[in-house]
Amino acid sequence: MSLYELSRACYELRDETQRQQYRSNPEAYAAAYNLTERERGMFLKLDWRTLAENGVSIYVLTKLGATANVEFLELEGAMRNMNKKQFVEFLGEQAKENRRFALGMD
């Protein structure tokens, strides 16, 4: 596995020309990088959890997500094996817990 190539494929999407290439033909965009078949699969399927588990940073994943029109909450939820609604509910629960501890109500 080439974490460098996979991260580079995501990171270079910060450039408008690269984003246009990805949006017009994701397979051709991915083929321009030296990715293994497995890497290409997770990249093209937008498998956020597997990408993160394989070392791709959230910073570069946000480039891919924005290019693919995936909301950050959806991306972050998928990394926790949740859909967007579940993730938003999870954040709400965490906020309640944090307030409770911050106010010394534990």
C-alpha positions in Angstrom: 0.0 0.0 0.0 1.2 3.5 -0.8 -0.2 5.9 1.8 1.7 8.6 0.0 -0.1 8.1 -3.4 -3.5 7.7 -1.8 -3.0 10.9 0.3 -1.6 12.7 -2.7 -4.7 11.8 -4.8 -6.9 13.4 -2.1 -4.7 16.3 -1.4 -4.3 17.4 -5.0 -8.1 17.9 -5.1 -7.5 21.3 -3.5 -6.7 22.5 -7.1 -9.8 23.4 -9.2 -8.4 21.7 -12.3 -7.9 18.5 -10.4 -11.4 18.7 -8.9 -12.9 19.1 -12.4 -11.0 16.1 -13.6 -12.2 14.0 -10.6 -15.8 15.1 -11.1 -15.8 14.4 -14.8 -14.2 11.0 -14.5 -13.3 9.7 -11.1 -11.9 6.4 -12.5 -9.5 8.3 -14.9 -8.5 10.6 -12.1 -7.6 7.7 -9.8 -5.7 6.0 -12.7 -3.3 8.9 -12.8 -1.9 7.8 -9.4 0.1 4.7 -8.5 -2.7 3.1 -6.4 -3.2 -0.6 -5.8 -6.5 -2.1 -6.7 -7.6 -2.0 -3.1 -6.6 1.6 -2.7 -8.4 2.6 -5.9 -11.5 0.8 -4.7 -11.6 2.6 -1.3 -10.9 5.9 -3.1 -13.6 5.5 -5.7 -16.2 4.0 -3.2 -15.5 6.9 -0.8 -15.0 4.4 1.9 -14.1 6.9 4.6 -13.6 4.5 7.4 -11.2 2.3 5.5 -9.4 5.3 4.1 -8.9 6.6 7.7 -8.0 3.2 9.1 -5.3 3.0 6.4 -3.7 6.2 7.5 -5.2 8.9 5.3 -5.6 12.0 7.4 -8.9 13.8 8.0 -7.3 16.9 6.5 -6.9 15.3 3.0 -10.1 13.3 3.3 -12.0 16.6 3.5 -10.6 17.5 0.1 -12.0 14.4 -1.4 -15.3 14.8 0.5 -15.8 18.4 -0.7 -15.0 17.4 -4.3 -17.5 14.6 -4.1 -20.1 16.9 -2.5 -20.2 14.9 0.8 -20.9 16.9 3.9 -18.4 16.8 6.6 -20.9 15.4 9.1 -21.7 12.6 6.7 -18.0 11.8 6.2 -17.2 11.9 9.9 -20.2 9.8 10.7 -19.2 7.2 8.2 -15.8 6.9 9.9 -17.7 5.9 13.1 -20.0 3.5 11.1 -22.9 5.9 11.5 -25.1 7.8 9.1 -25.4 11.6 9.3 -28.5 11.5 11.5 -26.9 9.1 13.9 -23.8 11.1 14.1 -25.6 14.4 14.7 -27.5 12.7 17.6 -24.2 11.3 18.9 -22.7 14.9 18.9 -25.8 16.1 20.8 -25.3 13.4 23.4 -21.7 14.2 23.7 -22.5 17.9 24.2 -24.9 17.1 27.0 -22.2 15.0 28.7 -19.6 17.7 28.3 -21.9 20.3 29.8 -22.6 18.0 32.8 -18.9 17.6 33.5 -18.1 21.2 32.8 -20.7 22.3 35.4 -19.4 19.7 37.9 -22.6 17.8 37.9 -20.9 14.4 37.7 
